[in-house]
């Protein structure tokens, strides 16, 4: 497989980039080789952050909120400009109205070293600056939160293996399961449980846990498709458990602006 091919995992969310490891000497190609790495939980998370794409990318798609029976409640086209190779690393998100004509929200994200991501939020066509949102705050009424968008849990230092380290994500990939705890309290989030692909070292699924350790939100990869020389997530599902609705994130286009 061509070394230039990338896999992008996006929960507008899980944005990861990696060169596939099949046939690539930089990663073990067998289960035995992966086991021999014997990485700690912290090293596995660090491997995820090292896979962030550093070239500028523009993603376009839609966030669709629907009832579990499929009835659409709301839809927001979006544009996401990533520049994780900048100093400091940054990303800009534009959320539009259902017709894609009016700007609803704009967020500018920056990350300085291992510090928590900073969020500057602007609302409405006039782009009025508003108070920075909570990480646990839902975005435009969807099931996606700012914690998803910033991927802040990948930088948390308090991380351990889950009670049962081995498991499978929804697409059948072998994964390590980690639990990572925020350095400062986040309303409604005591920890995040993360499924990391053992072969590719990218996030395949994540769950937000409440103070009692119960899962309150879940996000997972639904469909991946190759476009030109790039693999990308076409569909990602995010569900607020018990809400009766979930959000599908669709990626329609990826380009280099």
Buried (B, 14 or more C-beta within 10 A) or exposed (E): EEEEBBBBBBBBBBBBBBBBBEEBEEBBEEEEEBEEEEBEBBEBBBBBBEBBBEEBBBBBBBBBBBEEEEEEEBBBBBBBBBBBEEEBBBBBBBBBBBEBEEBBBBBBBBBEEEEBBBBEBBBEEEEEEEEEBBBBBBBBEBBBBBBBBBBBBBBBEEBBBBEEEEEEBEBEBBBBBBBBBBEEEBEBBBBBBBBBBBBBBBBBBBBBBBEEEEEBBBBBBBEBEEBEEBBBBBBBBBBBBEEEBBBBBBBEEBEEE
